[in-house]
Amino acid sequence: MNTQVRNATPEEAIEWSQNDYFLSMKFDPLVLFVVIPAIIQIVVLAFMLVSMSVTGIFFE
């Protein structure tokens, strides 16, 4: 296993900063950090309500 670290050349650093997904901001932060977690939260809440309803039906 190679654990040696080397410094990047200036050309490699420029290429990395232009091609990296997060560093070059090739995404919409609103969608990534707000919309997707909100959708997940709504789905989990709905699943919780459905599971409580089903539990209430079976154990009443």
N, C-alpha and C positions, 0 to 999 in steps of 0.2 A: 504494500500500500504506500503510495507516494504522498507524503505529507509536507513536501517542500512548497513554500509559497514564493512566488516571484512577483515583482512589480510589473504592472501593465505598461506597455509602451504608450506614448501619447496617441498614436493612431488607434491602438486597441481601446483606449479610454474614450476617445471620440466616437468610435464605432459602437461601443457599449452604451454610451449615453444617448445615441440616436436610435438604437435598436431595442433597448430595454422597454418593456411594456409600461411599467409604472413610472420610470424615470422620464420617459418621453411624453407622458400623459396622453397615451393613445386610447383613453377611455373617458367616459363621462362620470366624474366622481359622484354626482347626484344619484345616478342609477346604481352604481356599485355599492355605495355606502348608505343609501337611504331607501331606495325603492325595493331592492332585493331583500334586505332585512325586514322591511315592512310587510312584504308579501309572505315571507316565512313566518312572521309573527301572526298574521291573520290566519294562515293555514293551521298553525299550531293551536291557536285559540279555538278555531272551528272544530278541530279534532278533539280538543278537550271538552267542549260543549256536547258534541255528539257522544263521546264516551261516557260522560256523566248522565246523559239522557238514556242511553242504553243500559247503564248500570241501574238507574232508577226504575226502568221498566222491568228488569229481571229480578230485582231484589225488593220490590214493594210487596 
